[in-house]
Amino acid sequence: MGNRVTREDFEWVYTEQPHTQRRKEILAKYPEIKTLMGPDPHLKWIVSGMVFVQLLACYLVKDLSWKWIFFWAYGFGGCINHSLTLAIHDISHNVAFGNKQAKWNRWFAVFANLPIGIPYSASFKKYHIDHHRYLGGDSLDVDIPTDFEGWFFCTPLRKLLWLVLQPLFYSLRPLYVNPKAITQMEIFNALVQFSVDLIIYNLWGLKPVIYLIAGTFLCLGLHPISGHFIAEHYMFLKGYETYSYYGPLNWLTFNVGYHMEHHDFPSIPGCRLPMVKKIAAEYYDNLPHHRSWIRVLWDFVFDDSIGPYSRVKRLCKLAKES
């Protein structure tokens, strides 16, 4: 089973998150950064193409044997679905249609959700704003594992299992850590999603539905793209709570790897985040970062100093709602 990790608690800090101050400094020095903010005019077309590719795939896999259903779900469809979850992440920051068309962004996220097979977009939006506002906030940032996860998943084999089950923890953790009332948008999201699932089932049978849902769970679990879940905020070096990844998989993930840049400027769409790094290079080039998500997963499993407890936590005061 391997040795237990030495860490027995989260890394508690009593300072504000670093992104607020760095944002102020960068904007003061490089005000042209503001021109990068605003919607990405290409995002809606890219996402629409991905949705229709998956609908076409549903037709193409309807007569395949089950082993090939799961093969293509992991190797192809799940990659698109994982990428769509990251498109939904971008859309949650209103970068598909802009802040003035917030409802269009919410509805479009529901459309982007369709190949994922389960309702996701509305709930993600509800909690993701807290992840930015209260990064590492105790009982507020549901991206932080629970104490049970930190305590139990502490050996290589258990950490490997935790990675496989990561979609379940990400979906169930908010209900325990920071439960919130169900919104009308979540109900709408669920009704649309399950209606489309039912239509696909009636048209082409069970296999396409399993292809979509299995792809989602498999590729949000133990998969190279899922390295971003660990790479973004797990503390590989003491004192650093956010890390960027500068590697080729950014091409498939809407530049989610540029995560320090994203937390500094959430309103800048992923396609323009490399420009942030280029303009304000001295703020990012010397910070620790990742080059391989596969290496991140390997180190997470086999390095005894890294585990679910390897996260920065802080106590945050609730912001006043406007």
Salt bridges, closest charged atoms under 4 A:
GLU11 OE1 - ARG7 NH1 3.35
GLU11 OE2 - LYS238 NZ 2.36
ASP63 OD2 - LYS62 NZ 2.98
ASP90 OD1 - HIS89 ND1 3.90
ASP130 OD2 - LYS180 NZ 2.62
ASP138 OD1 - LYS313 NZ 2.80
ASP141 OD1 - HIS131 ND1 3.05
ASP143 OD2 - ARG311 NH2 2.85
GLU149 OE1 - ARG173 NH2 2.77
GLU186 OE1 - LYS126 NZ 2.82
GLU232 OE2 - HIS228 ND1 2.68
GLU232 OE1 - HIS259 NE2 3.60
GLU241 OE2 - ARG314 NH2 2.79
ASP264 OD1 - HIS19 ND1 2.76
ASP264 OD2 - ARG22 NE 2.72
GLU282 OE2 - LYS29 NZ 2.83
ASP285 OD1 - LYS277 NZ 2.81
ASP299 OD1 - ARG295 NE 2.95
GLU321 OE2 - ARG133 NH1 3.67
